[in-house]
Amino acid sequence: MTPTQGAKTARADLPATRPKTDEPARVDVRRSSGGVVAAGLGAAAGTGLVAFGLYKLGERAGWWGDPSTIVIDDPADSGGDQSGGGESNSGGGSKSSTIAIGNPPNMSGDAEGYNTSLFPSPAAVRLALKSLGYDVEFEAAPLVGYEETHGEVQRFQTDWNRVIKAIDTGKISLPKSVKSPEKLAMYRGLLSVDDIPGKYTLRAIEIAIRNALTNLVKFTKMREESKR
């Protein structure tokens, strides 16, 4: 037997599949060919808009499951600050708050209070958060409880509120000339920081993603600017 023949024999003797373990798989998407590809590429895409593009492809292909899937767990979510009170302007003087009040608007107009076509299942919510740079695992389970969110939903909510307040006080200036000014005007409203991806949080996620895609206004960049 030649060395080459020996190597071929050794490879042929390897098991065709991985041995089963008692630990459940972290990725649990529907096992269509598209679902498996989405799981692998979603992880590889990491924090870029490639992940959201992949999500949109999955939406058209029906990878994300039955639209009747329960996505949010807080139908009574009151959102952020409802008071409408004024805020101090860090640049000197004071002014009445114009955008850091109330809730993020419902960009889709969906009667459910958030875009059920964009977020038909928890997997879509997870991939959208990943596209914005938040380290959530890509799987089918709802983002409920710290074991699933790892605090990343709360981190987004905190970042959103900081960005909105920075825009409101003039610390961050939005561009004056964009492709879709009406989408940019949706950057308003505050979120409850509760680590739950409720309807208002899903609205904010949609606003951030659509402005990045349409107006090239990146939430990730504003997030960093708001911390300075």
C-alpha distance (Angstrom), angle and dihedral (degrees) to the residues before:
residue distance angle dihedral
M1 . . .
T2 3.79 . .
P3 3.88 121.6 .
T4 3.79 88.4 -109.1
Q5 3.78 92.3 53.1
G6 3.79 89.5 47.8
A7 3.81 91.8 53.1
K8 3.80 90.5 50.3
T9 3.78 90.8 50.7
A10 3.80 91.5 49.7
R11 3.79 91.8 51.7
A12 3.80 91.7 47.1
D13 3.79 89.5 54.2
L14 3.84 92.4 57.9
P15 3.83 115.7 104.6
A16 3.79 113.5 -97.7
T17 3.80 92.9 -133.2
R18 3.80 136.9 28.6
P19 3.79 115.2 -90.0
K20 3.80 113.5 -103.6
T21 3.79 118.8 -105.8
D22 3.77 132.9 -163.2
E23 3.82 92.1 -119.4
P24 3.82 113.2 97.0
A25 3.77 116.7 -122.2
R26 3.80 113.8 -102.1
V27 3.81 92.4 -144.3
D28 3.78 109.8 67.3
V29 3.78 110.7 166.5
R30 3.78 128.5 143.5
R31 3.79 107.4 -74.8
S32 3.75 99.6 -123.1
S33 3.78 113.2 129.1
G34 3.80 88.1 -107.7
G35 3.79 92.4 51.5
V36 3.79 92.7 53.0
V37 3.80 91.7 48.2
A38 3.81 90.5 47.7
A39 3.79 91.6 52.4
G40 3.78 93.2 50.7
L41 3.78 97.7 42.1
G42 3.80 93.1 40.1
A43 3.80 89.4 60.6
A44 3.79 91.9 43.6
A45 3.80 92.7 48.7
G46 3.77 89.5 59.1
T47 3.79 112.9 173.0
G48 3.80 102.6 -10.2
L49 3.77 132.7 104.3
V50 3.80 86.4 -107.2
A51 3.80 84.9 81.5
F52 3.79 91.4 56.3
G53 3.79 91.4 46.6
L54 3.78 87.8 53.0
Y55 3.78 89.6 49.8
K56 3.82 90.9 53.9
L57 3.80 89.5 50.4
G58 3.81 88.8 51.1
E59 3.80 90.6 48.6
R60 3.79 91.4 57.5
A61 3.80 91.8 44.2
G62 3.78 93.3 49.1
W63 3.82 95.5 -118.6
W64 3.79 96.4 139.6
G65 3.76 98.8 70.2
D66 3.77 136.9 -122.9
P67 3.85 112.9 -10.2
S68 3.81 87.5 -136.8
T69 3.82 90.2 69.4
I70 3.81 111.6 122.3
V71 3.78 105.9 -112.7
I72 3.81 103.6 170.1
D73 3.77 130.0 44.9
D74 3.80 102.8 -162.4
P75 3.83 112.8 65.9
A76 3.83 89.1 163.8
D77 3.83 93.0 54.3
S78 3.79 106.5 149.4
G79 3.79 93.8 -161.1
G80 3.77 122.3 -148.0
D81 3.78 135.2 -38.0
Q82 3.80 110.8 -17.0
S83 3.79 96.6 177.4
G84 3.80 99.4 89.4
G85 3.78 89.8 -149.1
G86 3.78 123.9 158.8
E87 3.79 125.2 -95.8
S88 3.75 133.0 -150.3
N89 3.77 116.0 -104.3
S90 3.81 110.2 -129.6
G91 3.79 89.4 -148.2
G92 3.79 91.5 67.2
G93 3.78 133.4 -76.4
S94 3.78 121.8 31.5
K95 3.74 138.7 -91.7
S96 3.75 138.9 -175.3
S97 3.79 111.5 -92.2
T98 3.79 112.2 -106.7
I99 3.80 104.1 179.3
A100 3.83 107.2 12.0
I101 3.80 92.1 79.3
G102 3.77 136.0 84.1
N103 3.79 122.8 2.9
P104 3.80 133.4 -44.5
P105 3.82 107.8 -88.2
N106 3.78 123.2 -105.5
M107 3.79 99.7 -108.3
S108 3.81 93.2 -174.3
G109 3.80 97.6 47.0
D110 3.81 87.2 -136.7
A111 3.81 111.6 165.6
E112 3.82 90.3 -131.6
G113 3.79 89.3 67.5
Y114 3.81 96.0 -110.3
N115 3.81 136.2 49.3
T116 3.80 104.0 -77.2
S117 3.82 91.1 179.9
L118 3.79 91.8 55.8
F119 3.81 93.4 41.1
P120 3.82 106.7 33.2
S121 3.81 94.0 146.2
P122 3.82 142.0 13.5
A123 3.82 90.5 -101.3
A124 3.81 89.7 63.7
V125 3.81 91.5 50.0
R126 3.80 90.9 50.4
L127 3.81 93.5 49.8
A128 3.81 91.9 47.4
L129 3.82 90.4 53.1
K130 3.80 90.2 48.1
S131 3.80 89.6 52.8
L132 3.82 87.6 57.9
G133 3.80 92.1 51.8
Y134 3.81 102.0 -97.2
D135 3.78 117.6 139.2
V136 3.79 103.8 -127.8
E137 3.78 122.4 143.9
F138 3.78 116.1 -107.8
E139 3.79 107.4 -123.3
A140 3.80 140.4 112.7
A141 3.82 99.7 -98.5
P142 3.84 118.2 108.3
L143 3.80 116.9 -102.3
V144 3.79 94.1 -111.6
G145 3.80 122.9 136.7
Y146 3.79 131.3 12.4
E147 3.81 92.9 -84.6
E148 3.81 87.5 66.1
T149 3.82 102.1 33.0
H150 3.82 98.6 36.3
G151 3.79 83.8 -155.7
E152 3.81 93.2 -66.3
V153 3.82 94.9 121.0
Q154 3.81 88.9 52.7
R155 3.78 88.8 48.1
F156 3.81 90.5 54.7
Q157 3.81 91.3 47.6
T158 3.81 90.9 50.9
D159 3.81 91.9 46.6
W160 3.81 91.7 48.3
N161 3.81 92.5 52.2
R162 3.79 91.7 47.7
V163 3.82 91.9 49.8
I164 3.83 92.9 47.9
K165 3.81 91.8 49.4
A166 3.82 90.3 47.3
I167 3.82 90.4 52.8
D168 3.79 90.2 45.8
T169 3.80 94.0 53.4
G170 3.80 95.0 42.0
K171 3.80 95.6 -109.7
I172 3.80 87.6 121.2
S173 3.80 119.8 37.7
L174 3.78 118.7 -153.9
P175 3.80 116.8 -142.0
K176 3.80 114.7 -95.6
S177 3.79 96.6 -146.7
V178 3.81 116.9 52.3
K179 3.79 135.9 143.6
S180 3.80 94.3 -109.3
P181 3.83 113.6 25.7
E182 3.81 91.6 175.1
K183 3.80 90.3 61.9
L184 3.80 91.6 48.2
A185 3.80 89.9 51.2
M186 3.81 87.7 61.8
Y187 3.82 89.2 76.2
R188 3.78 94.5 104.8
G189 3.80 141.1 98.5
L190 3.79 133.1 58.2
L191 3.79 132.5 -104.5
S192 3.79 132.9 -136.3
V193 3.80 106.9 -112.8
D194 3.80 97.3 -133.5
D195 3.85 103.8 123.5
I196 3.83 89.9 -116.1
P197 3.82 119.2 121.8
G198 3.81 94.6 -137.9
K199 3.77 127.2 163.4
Y200 3.80 95.4 -79.3
T201 3.79 91.8 49.3
L202 3.81 90.0 49.9
R203 3.81 89.0 51.0
A204 3.81 89.9 53.5
I205 3.81 91.9 48.2
E206 3.81 90.3 52.1
I207 3.82 92.0 48.2
A208 3.81 91.2 51.0
I209 3.81 94.2 48.0
R210 3.79 98.1 43.2
N211 3.80 92.3 49.2
A212 3.78 90.6 50.1
L213 3.81 91.0 51.7
T214 3.82 100.1 38.6
N215 3.82 105.1 28.3
L216 3.82 99.7 23.5
V217 3.81 88.2 -125.7
K218 3.79 102.9 143.7
F219 3.78 119.0 -149.4
T220 3.80 89.0 -159.6
K221 3.82 90.4 60.4
M222 3.81 93.8 46.1
R223 3.79 89.3 47.9
E224 3.79 90.1 59.6
E225 3.82 93.2 42.9
S226 3.80 91.3 52.8
K227 3.80 90.9 58.2
R228 3.81 95.0 57.5
